[in-house]
Amino acid sequence: MAATINLTENDVSRLRTDLLSWYDLHARTLPWRRAPGKKSTVDPYAVWLSEVMLQQTTVPHAQPYFETFLKRWPTVQDLAQADDGEVMAAWAGLGYYSRARNLLKGARMVVSQYQGGFPDDEISLLKIPSFGPYTAAAVAAFAFDKPANVVDGNIERIMSRIYAVDESMPAAKPKLKALAAQWVSEDRAADWPQALMDLASGVCRPKSPKCGECPLSEGCLAYELDQAERYPVRLAKAAKPRRYGAVFLLVSNEGFIVERRPDKGLLGGMLGLPHLEWRGDVWVDNDVLDQLLIADVAAELIGQYEHVFTHFALTQNVWLQRLTEDEMSEFLRQNNRFQRLGFGNEKALPTVFGKALKFLPM
């Protein structure tokens, strides 16, 4: 076969059937999806929750959070009535915390404007906070079996390989979405994007793809060229800027001091440890000591760690101050924006602060 595969409509239909047959045998069992080929009802709330959680993370990492959320807030009405702080605490560890804030806004809109029922078309879904084009297409397809063009990074990878798209990412995204649209059909509309995602997870992997096991290899130009790992084409990433911080562990026998961060901005609405500004210059020790929250308690530098955000890398020093119960109580009485968090509740904090607590001597 020449290395110039041109897929006809009949080719696409045949390959689509091959992939769905593969999916019938190899589909992952996930709590938010229906079994292959089944018309059983799927709760759009569960589908929406899973899709928001799966953004920027993996199924194994997201699934425990999904199960915890559904246990605490089993319906969209329950989530709409939930306390913001409790939801943000339950989200801690998933990252990209604006998703949790928008999830709450979306739940409240579904209840107030749609009486708790999700609309089944993409245009209406896009009006709900937290719904972008991908999430709207995913809920329309997975929950309502609508023929929607669901395209995430996994499906982009498959399309870039099938058609050997040489344009680099992210500029190639519109082209890859248009190519993916050619495979969308009313036949098994819910199963089709899930089959692609399972293929991407187990076979058409970013590294070391298992092309010999792929039901689409006959129509894949990258496979024909023996260049599957070349696609999707990506430009070299620029190094992230580095910032520096200092975080404070103010600790008594009963717990440690935290504060609720502003609703807007990085880690908005989350609980966090007190810290100095994350800036481009290293904090020297004397400057840190000048800005202690409690100036008359000895402070000790106990560690340093790295954390990577989307737009910058952080190097942060960890400073410890041990307080008596009287000192902590007096501090909290005078500073009501702070609160005590008991030991054992560290999971309520974002990862960037959880890392600091690991330096705490036991």
KOLKOLBA-364832 format. One record per residue (C-alpha): chain; residue in three letters; x, y, z. Coordinates in nm, 4 decimals, padded with zeros to 6 digits, m for minus. Layout:
+-----+------+----------+----------+----------+
! mol ! type !        X !        Y !        Z !
+-----+------+----------+----------+----------+
!   A !  ala !        X !        Y !        Z !
...
+-----+------+----------+----------+----------+
//
This chain:
+-----+------+----------+----------+----------+
! mol ! type !        X !        Y !        Z !
+-----+------+----------+----------+----------+
!   A !  met !  00.0000 !  00.0000 !  00.0000 !
!   A !  ala !  00.1384 !  00.3412 ! m00.0929 !
!   A !  ala !  00.2001 !  00.5911 !  00.1840 !
!   A !  thr ! m00.0784 !  00.8166 !  00.0572 !
!   A !  ile ! m00.3895 !  00.6743 !  00.2208 !
!   A !  asn ! m00.7007 !  00.8633 !  00.1096 !
!   A !  leu ! m00.9991 !  00.7556 !  00.3129 !
!   A !  thr ! m01.3311 !  00.7457 !  00.1329 !
!   A !  glu ! m01.6671 !  00.7649 !  00.3074 !
!   A !  asn ! m01.6931 !  00.3884 !  00.2747 !
!   A !  asp ! m01.3457 !  00.3466 !  00.4280 !
!   A !  val ! m01.4450 !  00.5594 !  00.7260 !
!   A !  ser ! m01.7666 !  00.3627 !  00.7716 !
!   A !  arg ! m01.5834 !  00.0293 !  00.7612 !
!   A !  leu ! m01.3075 !  00.1414 !  00.9986 !
!   A !  arg ! m01.5659 !  00.2888 !  01.2315 !
!   A !  thr ! m01.7401 ! m00.0482 !  01.2465 !
!   A !  asp ! m01.4064 ! m00.2173 !  01.3162 !
!   A !  leu ! m01.3324 !  00.0147 !  01.6071 !
!   A !  leu ! m01.6772 ! m00.0291 !  01.7596 !
!   A !  ser ! m01.6368 ! m00.4068 !  01.7371 !
!   A !  trp ! m01.3032 ! m00.3697 !  01.9161 !
!   A !  tyr ! m01.4711 ! m00.1468 !  02.1759 !
!   A !  asp ! m01.7372 ! m00.4095 !  02.2431 !
!   A !  leu ! m01.4586 ! m00.6414 !  02.3571 !
!   A !  his ! m01.2189 ! m00.3975 !  02.5240 !
!   A !  ala ! m01.4290 ! m00.1148 !  02.6718 !
!   A !  arg ! m01.3248 !  00.0114 !  03.0116 !
!   A !  thr ! m01.5858 ! m00.0184 !  03.2842 !
!   A !  leu ! m01.6297 !  00.3301 !  03.4303 !
!   A !  pro ! m01.9010 !  00.4415 !  03.6737 !
!   A !  trp ! m02.0154 !  00.7337 !  03.4592 !
!   A !  arg ! m02.0683 !  00.5515 !  03.1293 !
!   A !  arg ! m02.3139 !  00.3017 !  02.9853 !
!   A !  ala ! m02.2014 ! m00.0433 !  02.8672 !
!   A !  pro ! m02.1140 ! m00.0735 !  02.4962 !
!   A !  gly ! m02.4146 ! m00.0992 !  02.2692 !
!   A !  lys ! m02.6643 ! m00.0387 !  02.5499 !
!   A !  lys ! m02.9384 !  00.2217 !  02.5494 !
!   A !  ser ! m02.9587 !  00.2358 !  02.9275 !
!   A !  thr ! m03.0112 !  00.5762 !  03.0851 !
!   A !  val ! m02.7022 !  00.7638 !  03.1986 !
!   A !  asp ! m02.7319 !  01.0466 !  03.4516 !
!   A !  pro ! m02.6135 !  01.3656 !  03.2752 !
!   A !  tyr ! m02.5067 !  01.5046 !  03.6131 !
!   A !  ala ! m02.2649 !  01.2131 !  03.6594 !
!   A !  val ! m02.1355 !  01.2486 !  03.3032 !
!   A !  trp ! m02.0837 !  01.6230 !  03.3475 !
!   A !  leu ! m01.9102 !  01.5782 !  03.6830 !
!   A !  ser ! m01.6756 !  01.3154 !  03.5407 !
!   A !  glu ! m01.5851 !  01.5240 !  03.2382 !
!   A !  val ! m01.5047 !  01.8324 !  03.4464 !
!   A !  met ! m01.2900 !  01.6222 !  03.6808 !
!   A !  leu ! m01.1083 !  01.4491 !  03.3959 !
!   A !  gln ! m00.9863 !  01.7758 !  03.2491 !
!   A !  gln ! m00.6097 !  01.7913 !  03.3054 !
!   A !  thr ! m00.5903 !  01.4611 !  03.4923 !
!   A !  thr ! m00.6221 !  01.0849 !  03.4485 !
!   A !  val ! m00.9045 !  00.8381 !  03.5113 !
!   A !  pro ! m00.7254 !  00.6614 !  03.8036 !
!   A !  his ! m00.6655 !  00.9961 !  03.9757 !
!   A !  ala ! m01.0129 !  01.1388 !  03.9128 !
!   A !  gln ! m01.2274 !  00.8328 !  03.9882 !
!   A !  pro ! m01.1958 !  00.8408 !  04.3711 !
!   A !  tyr ! m01.2929 !  01.2095 !  04.3680 !
!   A !  phe ! m01.5907 !  01.1326 !  04.1443 !
!   A !  glu ! m01.7124 !  00.8604 !  04.3797 !
!   A !  thr ! m01.6678 !  01.0862 !  04.6841 !
!   A !  phe ! m01.8599 !  01.3709 !  04.5200 !
!   A !  leu ! m02.1503 !  01.1473 !  04.4188 !
!   A !  lys ! m02.1705 !  01.0033 !  04.7680 !
!   A !  arg ! m02.1820 !  01.3487 !  04.9286 !
!   A !  trp ! m02.3866 !  01.5241 !  04.6572 !
!   A !  pro ! m02.5711 !  01.2502 !  04.4637 !
!   A !  thr ! m02.7827 !  01.4886 !  04.2536 !
!   A !  val ! m02.7324 !  01.8234 !  04.0879 !
!   A !  gln ! m02.9814 !  01.9670 !  04.3380 !
!   A !  asp ! m02.7600 !  01.8484 !  04.6247 !
!   A !  leu ! m02.4533 !  02.0093 !  04.4684 !
!   A !  ala ! m02.6389 !  02.3339 !  04.4046 !
!   A !  gln ! m02.7213 !  02.3580 !  04.7764 !
!   A !  ala ! m02.3716 !  02.2642 !  04.8947 !
!   A !  asp ! m02.1483 !  02.4956 !  05.0925 !
!   A !  asp ! m01.8810 !  02.6472 !  04.8670 !
!   A !  gly ! m01.6014 !  02.5793 !  05.1150 !
!   A !  glu ! m01.6969 !  02.2125 !  05.1501 !
!   A !  val ! m01.6977 !  02.1648 !  04.7733 !
!   A !  met ! m01.3613 !  02.3375 !  04.7347 !
!   A !  ala ! m01.2165 !  02.1203 !  05.0119 !
!   A !  ala ! m01.3477 !  01.8042 !  04.8440 !
!   A !  trp ! m01.1891 !  01.9216 !  04.5178 !
!   A !  ala ! m00.8437 !  01.9705 !  04.6745 !
!   A !  gly ! m00.5851 !  01.7642 !  04.4888 !
!   A !  leu ! m00.7582 !  01.7786 !  04.1504 !
!   A !  gly ! m00.6024 !  02.1147 !  04.0618 !
!   A !  tyr ! m00.7350 !  02.3898 !  03.8339 !
!   A !  tyr ! m00.9681 !  02.5041 !  04.1078 !
!   A !  ser ! m01.1685 !  02.7416 !  03.8912 !
!   A !  arg ! m01.3348 !  02.4223 !  03.7612 !
!   A !  ala ! m01.4862 !  02.3585 !  04.1038 !
!   A !  arg ! m01.6158 !  02.7151 !  04.1296 !
!   A !  asn ! m01.7725 !  02.6911 !  03.7841 !
!   A !  leu ! m01.9150 !  02.3485 !  03.8701 !
!   A !  leu ! m02.1061 !  02.5068 !  04.1570 !
!   A !  lys ! m02.2260 !  02.7927 !  03.9361 !
!   A !  gly ! m02.3354 !  02.5419 !  03.6741 !
!   A !  ala ! m02.5266 !  02.3266 !  03.9224 !
!   A !  arg ! m02.7101 !  02.6305 !  04.0565 !
!   A !  met ! m02.8036 !  02.7412 !  03.7058 !
!   A !  val ! m02.9311 !  02.3931 !  03.6121 !
!   A !  val ! m03.1539 !  02.3992 !  03.9198 !
!   A !  ser ! m03.2717 !  02.7595 !  03.8893 !
!   A !  gln ! m03.3239 !  02.7784 !  03.5119 !
!   A !  tyr ! m03.3782 !  02.4167 !  03.4052 !
!   A !  gln ! m03.5562 !  02.2826 !  03.7179 !
!   A !  gly ! m03.2715 !  02.0370 !  03.7776 !
!   A !  gly ! m03.2889 !  01.8760 !  03.4329 !
!   A !  phe ! m03.0008 !  01.9118 !  03.1896 !
!   A !  pro ! m03.0836 !  02.0206 !  02.8335 !
!   A !  asp ! m02.9868 !  01.7598 !  02.5761 !
!   A !  asp ! m02.8450 !  01.9828 !  02.3008 !
!   A !  glu ! m02.4994 !  02.1388 !  02.2771 !
!   A !  ile ! m02.6201 !  02.4955 !  02.2193 !
!   A !  ser ! m02.8222 !  02.4998 !  02.5421 !
!   A !  leu ! m02.5526 !  02.3203 !  02.7398 !
!   A !  leu ! m02.2981 !  02.5838 !  02.6357 !
!   A !  lys ! m02.4975 !  02.8455 !  02.8281 !
!   A !  ile ! m02.4251 !  02.6680 !  03.1573 !
!   A !  pro ! m02.1081 !  02.7646 !  03.3500 !
!   A !  ser ! m01.8274 !  02.5066 !  03.3173 !
!   A !  phe ! m01.9565 !  02.3903 !  02.9777 !
!   A !  gly ! m01.7178 !  02.4573 !  02.6926 !
!   A !  pro ! m01.7472 !  02.3082 !  02.3425 !
!   A !  tyr ! m01.5846 !  01.9803 !  02.4474 !
!   A !  thr ! m01.7913 !  01.9286 !  02.7642 !
!   A !  ala ! m02.1157 !  02.0178 !  02.5872 !
!   A !  ala ! m02.0413 !  01.7680 !  02.3112 !
!   A !  ala ! m01.9416 !  01.5014 !  02.5630 !
!   A !  val ! m02.2600 !  01.5338 !  02.7709 !
!   A !  ala ! m02.4770 !  01.5434 !  02.4577 !
!   A !  ala ! m02.3136 !  01.2245 !  02.3295 !
!   A !  phe ! m02.2543 !  01.0236 !  02.6467 !
!   A !  ala ! m02.5716 !  01.1105 !  02.8365 !
!   A !  phe ! m02.8198 !  01.1661 !  02.5530 !
!   A !  asp ! m02.6733 !  00.9532 !  02.2701 !
!   A !  lys ! m02.6583 !  01.2529 !  02.0367 !
!   A !  pro ! m02.4168 !  01.2513 !  01.7385 !
!   A !  ala ! m02.1734 !  01.5118 !  01.8716 !
!   A !  asn ! m01.8152 !  01.5774 !  01.7667 !
!   A !  val ! m01.6380 !  01.5059 !  02.0967 !
!   A !  val ! m01.2714 !  01.5992 !  02.0553 !
!   A !  asp ! m01.0157 !  01.6004 !  02.3354 !
!   A !  gly ! m00.6385 !  01.5568 !  02.3278 !
!   A !  asn ! m00.6725 !  01.1806 !  02.2929 !
!   A !  ile ! m00.8952 !  01.2035 !  01.9862 !
!   A !  glu ! m00.6713 !  01.4729 !  01.8395 !
!   A !  arg ! m00.3812 !  01.2300 !  01.8688 !
!   A !  ile ! m00.5699 !  00.9563 !  01.6835 !
!   A !  met ! m00.6790 !  01.1892 !  01.4025 !
!   A !  ser ! m00.3330 !  01.3396 !  01.3680 !
!   A !  arg ! m00.1935 !  00.9894 !  01.3166 !
!   A !  ile ! m00.4634 !  00.8593 !  01.0839 !
!   A !  tyr ! m00.4148 !  01.1555 !  00.8504 !
!   A !  ala ! m00.0454 !  01.2252 !  00.9322 !
!   A !  val ! m00.1198 !  01.5931 !  00.9963 !
!   A !  asp !  00.2120 !  01.7784 !  00.9748 !
!   A !  glu !  00.0818 !  02.1096 !  01.1070 !
!   A !  ser !  00.2013 !  02.1590 !  01.4641 !
!   A !  met ! m00.0153 !  02.1906 !  01.7724 !
!   A !  pro ! m00.2062 !  02.3895 !  01.8805 !
!   A !  ala ! m00.2542 !  02.5449 !  01.5338 !
!   A !  ala ! m00.3659 !  02.2054 !  01.4010 !
!   A !  lys ! m00.6632 !  02.1805 !  01.6401 !
!   A !  pro ! m00.9306 !  02.3172 !  01.4010 !
!   A !  lys ! m00.8151 !  02.0823 !  01.1249 !
!   A !  leu ! m00.8161 !  01.7818 !  01.3585 !
!   A !  lys ! m01.1647 !  01.8688 !  01.4805 !
!   A !  ala ! m01.2888 !  01.8898 !  01.1219 !
!   A !  leu ! m01.1319 !  01.5517 !  01.0429 !
!   A !  ala ! m01.2910 !  01.3956 !  01.3513 !
!   A !  ala ! m01.6310 !  01.5294 !  01.2424 !
!   A !  gln ! m01.6188 !  01.3059 !  00.9352 !
!   A !  trp ! m01.6408 !  00.9995 !  01.1632 !
!   A !  val ! m01.9434 !  01.1166 !  01.3663 !
!   A !  ser ! m02.2664 !  00.9287 !  01.3006 !
!   A !  glu ! m02.6051 !  00.8715 !  01.4605 !
!   A !  asp ! m02.5163 !  00.5020 !  01.4785 !
!   A !  arg ! m02.3952 !  00.4318 !  01.8338 !
!   A !  ala ! m02.3370 !  00.8013 !  01.8915 !
!   A !  ala ! m02.2532 !  00.7585 !  02.2606 !
!   A !  asp ! m02.0178 !  00.4658 !  02.2028 !
!   A !  trp ! m01.8135 !  00.6230 !  01.9240 !
!   A !  pro ! m01.6162 !  00.8892 !  02.1179 !
!   A !  gln ! m01.5767 !  00.6518 !  02.4128 !
!   A !  ala ! m01.4323 !  00.3906 !  02.1783 !
!   A !  leu ! m01.1804 !  00.6464 !  02.0534 !
!   A !  met ! m01.0863 !  00.7400 !  02.4093 !
!   A !  asp ! m01.0352 !  00.3778 !  02.5102 !
!   A !  leu ! m00.8284 !  00.3194 !  02.1973 !
!   A !  ala ! m00.6150 !  00.6208 !  02.2888 !
!   A !  ser ! m00.5742 !  00.4972 !  02.6456 !
!   A !  gly ! m00.4715 !  00.1397 !  02.5702 !
!   A !  val ! m00.3436 !  00.1268 !  02.2117 !
!   A !  cys ! m00.2859 !  00.4626 !  02.0409 !
!   A !  arg ! m00.0788 !  00.5849 !  02.3328 !
!   A !  pro !  00.1417 !  00.8974 !  02.3219 !
!   A !  lys !  00.4556 !  00.6826 !  02.3578 !
!   A !  ser !  00.5075 !  00.3280 !  02.2328 !
!   A !  pro !  00.1707 !  00.2933 !  02.0593 !
!   A !  lys !  00.0584 ! m00.0644 !  01.9970 !
!   A !  cys ! m00.0073 ! m00.0191 !  01.6272 !
!   A !  gly ! m00.0140 ! m00.3942 !  01.5638 !
!   A !  glu ! m00.3224 ! m00.4203 !  01.7882 !
!   A !  cys ! m00.5065 ! m00.1195 !  01.6444 !
!   A !  pro ! m00.8314 ! m00.1776 !  01.4528 !
!   A !  leu ! m00.7682 !  00.1469 !  01.2619 !
!   A !  ser ! m00.4129 !  00.0697 !  01.1475 !
!   A !  glu ! m00.5229 ! m00.0275 !  00.7960 !
!   A !  gly ! m00.6384 !  00.3294 !  00.7410 !
!   A !  cys ! m00.3646 !  00.5071 !  00.9373 !
!   A !  leu ! m00.1078 !  00.6999 !  00.7360 !
!   A !  ala !  00.1279 !  00.7454 !  01.0326 !
!   A !  tyr !  00.1345 !  00.3658 !  01.0719 !
!   A !  glu !  00.1997 !  00.3244 !  00.7013 !
!   A !  leu !  00.4901 !  00.5692 !  00.7317 !
!   A !  asp !  00.6115 !  00.3975 !  01.0526 !
!   A !  gln !  00.6075 !  00.7392 !  01.2231 !
!   A !  ala !  00.3217 !  00.7115 !  01.4731 !
!   A !  glu !  00.5160 !  00.8708 !  01.7592 !
!   A !  arg !  00.5874 !  01.1762 !  01.5446 !
!   A !  tyr !  00.2218 !  01.2778 !  01.5700 !
!   A !  pro !  00.0751 !  01.5040 !  01.6849 !
!   A !  val !  00.3562 !  01.7414 !  01.5890 !
!   A !  arg !  00.4508 !  01.9712 !  01.8744 !
!   A !  leu !  00.6889 !  02.2622 !  01.8960 !
!   A !  ala !  00.9488 !  02.2595 !  02.1723 !
!   A !  lys !  00.8039 !  02.4054 !  02.4908 !
!   A !  ala !  00.9557 !  02.7207 !  02.6318 !
!   A !  ala !  01.0877 !  02.6909 !  02.9870 !
!   A !  lys !  00.8384 !  02.8068 !  03.2500 !
!   A !  pro !  00.9322 !  03.1183 !  03.4461 !
!   A !  arg !  01.0360 !  03.0470 !  03.8050 !
!   A !  arg !  00.8986 !  03.2159 !  04.1122 !
!   A !  tyr !  00.9983 !  03.1932 !  04.4753 !
!   A !  gly !  00.7924 !  03.1853 !  04.7913 !
!   A !  ala !  00.7954 !  03.1297 !  05.1646 !
!   A !  val !  00.5172 !  02.9393 !  05.3390 !
!   A !  phe !  00.4466 !  02.9356 !  05.7126 !
!   A !  leu !  00.3535 !  02.6398 !  05.9306 !
!   A !  leu !  00.2050 !  02.7873 !  06.2474 !
!   A !  val !  00.1499 !  02.4739 !  06.4511 !
!   A !  ser !  00.0150 !  02.3781 !  06.7934 !
!   A !  asn ! m00.0592 !  02.0362 !  06.9376 !
!   A !  glu ! m00.4136 !  02.0553 !  06.7988 !
!   A !  gly ! m00.3507 !  02.1644 !  06.4413 !
!   A !  phe ! m00.2185 !  02.4391 !  06.2164 !
!   A !  ile ! m00.3289 !  02.7757 !  06.0866 !
!   A !  val ! m00.4893 !  02.8154 !  05.7438 !
!   A !  glu ! m00.6728 !  03.0934 !  05.5619 !
!   A !  arg ! m00.9487 !  03.1025 !  05.3003 !
!   A !  arg ! m00.8062 !  03.2425 !  04.9786 !
!   A !  pro ! m00.9941 !  03.5078 !  04.7771 !
!   A !  asp ! m01.2562 !  03.3696 !  04.5400 !
!   A !  lys ! m01.0802 !  03.5040 !  04.2337 !
!   A !  gly ! m00.7281 !  03.4242 !  04.1239 !
!   A !  leu ! m00.4997 !  03.1244 !  04.1560 !
!   A !  leu ! m00.6409 !  02.8613 !  04.3958 !
!   A !  gly ! m00.9395 !  03.0893 !  04.4480 !
!   A !  gly ! m01.1757 !  02.9928 !  04.7287 !
!   A !  met ! m00.9469 !  02.7209 !  04.8625 !
!   A !  leu ! m00.8013 !  02.6852 !  05.2082 !
!   A !  gly ! m00.4299 !  02.7552 !  05.2076 !
!   A !  leu ! m00.1322 !  02.8022 !  05.4347 !
!   A !  pro ! m00.0178 !  03.1573 !  05.5005 !
!   A !  his !  00.2641 !  03.2500 !  05.2636 !
!   A !  leu !  00.4551 !  03.5391 !  05.1152 !
!   A !  glu !  00.4070 !  03.6612 !  04.7597 !
!   A !  trp !  00.5252 !  03.4256 !  04.4853 !
!   A !  arg !  00.7726 !  03.6480 !  04.3049 !
!   A !  gly !  01.0673 !  03.6403 !  04.0656 !
!   A !  asp !  01.3287 !  03.7157 !  04.3336 !
!   A !  val !  01.4448 !  03.4768 !  04.6047 !
!   A !  trp !  01.3234 !  03.5625 !  04.9525 !
!   A !  val !  01.6238 !  03.6109 !  05.1783 !
!   A !  asp !  01.5869 !  03.4909 !  05.5367 !
!   A !  asn !  01.5896 !  03.8332 !  05.6999 !
!   A !  asp !  01.3072 !  03.9562 !  05.4760 !
!   A !  val !  01.1012 !  03.6484 !  05.5642 !
!   A !  leu !  01.1602 !  03.6969 !  05.9359 !
!   A !  asp !  01.0474 !  04.0593 !  05.9046 !
!   A !  gln !  00.7077 !  03.9413 !  05.7779 !
!   A !  leu !  00.6216 !  03.6685 !  06.0270 !
!   A !  leu !  00.2570 !  03.6669 !  06.1283 !
!   A !  ile !  00.3607 !  03.6198 !  06.4912 !
!   A !  ala !  00.6839 !  03.8078 !  06.5394 !
!   A !  asp !  00.7717 !  03.7010 !  06.8947 !
!   A !  val !  00.7715 !  03.3218 !  06.8320 !
!   A !  ala !  01.0928 !  03.1596 !  06.7075 !
!   A !  ala !  01.0844 !  03.0582 !  06.3401 !
!   A !  glu !  01.2872 !  02.7770 !  06.1834 !
!   A !  leu !  01.3526 !  02.7051 !  05.8149 !
!   A !  ile !  01.2755 !  02.3326 !  05.7828 !
!   A !  gly !  01.2692 !  02.2607 !  05.4105 !
!   A !  gln !  01.2250 !  02.3598 !  05.0483 !
!   A !  tyr !  01.0214 !  02.2084 !  04.7667 !
!   A !  glu !  00.9235 !  02.2532 !  04.4039 !
!   A !  his !  00.5761 !  02.2812 !  04.2565 !
!   A !  val !  00.4743 !  02.3359 !  03.8954 !
!   A !  phe !  00.1672 !  02.5391 !  03.8018 !
!   A !  thr !  00.0343 !  02.5829 !  03.4500 !
!   A !  his !  00.2208 !  02.9071 !  03.3875 !
!   A !  phe !  00.5149 !  02.9012 !  03.6264 !
!   A !  ala !  00.7352 !  02.6817 !  03.8434 !
!   A !  leu !  00.7579 !  02.7562 !  04.2154 !
!   A !  thr !  01.0431 !  02.7071 !  04.4616 !
!   A !  gln !  00.9110 !  02.7503 !  04.8128 !
!   A !  asn !  01.0824 !  02.7534 !  05.1535 !
!   A !  val !  00.8968 !  02.6154 !  05.4544 !
!   A !  trp !  00.9148 !  02.8016 !  05.7852 !
!   A !  leu !  00.7922 !  02.6494 !  06.1114 !
!   A !  gln !  00.6657 !  02.8284 !  06.4222 !
!   A !  arg !  00.5484 !  02.6150 !  06.7142 !
!   A !  leu !  00.2752 !  02.7790 !  06.9199 !
!   A !  thr !  00.1196 !  02.7059 !  07.2549 !
!   A !  glu ! m00.2570 !  02.6633 !  07.2603 !
!   A !  asp ! m00.2885 !  03.0053 !  07.4246 !
!   A !  glu ! m00.0727 !  03.1682 !  07.1541 !
!   A !  met ! m00.2756 !  03.0116 !  06.8741 !
!   A !  ser ! m00.6096 !  03.0974 !  07.0334 !
!   A !  glu ! m00.5041 !  03.4571 !  07.0861 !
!   A !  phe ! m00.3794 !  03.4858 !  06.7271 !
!   A !  leu ! m00.7054 !  03.3468 !  06.5877 !
!   A !  arg ! m00.9094 !  03.5760 !  06.8119 !
!   A !  gln ! m00.7290 !  03.8799 !  06.6750 !
!   A !  asn ! m00.7177 !  03.7648 !  06.3103 !
!   A !  asn ! m01.0540 !  03.6307 !  06.2025 !
!   A !  arg ! m00.9515 !  03.5633 !  05.8423 !
!   A !  phe ! m00.7484 !  03.2686 !  05.9728 !
!   A !  gln ! m00.8695 !  02.9426 !  06.1217 !
!   A !  arg ! m00.7311 !  02.6254 !  06.2748 !
!   A !  leu ! m00.7282 !  02.3025 !  06.0756 !
!   A !  gly ! m00.6844 !  01.9857 !  06.2754 !
!   A !  phe ! m00.4224 !  01.7258 !  06.1884 !
!   A !  gly ! m00.5699 !  01.4597 !  05.9658 !
!   A !  asn ! m00.7493 !  01.7146 !  05.7470 !
!   A !  glu ! m00.4515 !  01.7937 !  05.5258 !
!   A !  lys ! m00.6355 !  01.6690 !  05.2159 !
!   A !  ala ! m00.8510 !  01.9817 !  05.2318 !
!   A !  leu ! m00.5493 !  02.1778 !  05.1094 !
!   A !  pro ! m00.4285 !  02.2105 !  04.7497 !
!   A !  thr ! m00.1200 !  02.0047 !  04.6682 !
!   A !  val !  00.1096 !  02.3085 !  04.6707 !
!   A !  phe !  00.0417 !  02.3489 !  05.0446 !
!   A !  gly !  00.0148 !  01.9798 !  05.1243 !
!   A !  lys !  00.3776 !  01.9467 !  05.0177 !
!   A !  ala !  00.4815 !  02.1909 !  05.2917 !
!   A !  leu !  00.3182 !  01.9843 !  05.5649 !
!   A !  lys !  00.5322 !  01.6853 !  05.4718 !
!   A !  phe !  00.8310 !  01.8667 !  05.6243 !
!   A !  leu !  00.6608 !  01.8939 !  05.9619 !
!   A !  pro !  00.8581 !  01.6948 !  06.2219 !
!   A !  met !  00.6354 !  01.4328 !  06.3818 !
+-----+------+----------+----------+----------+
//
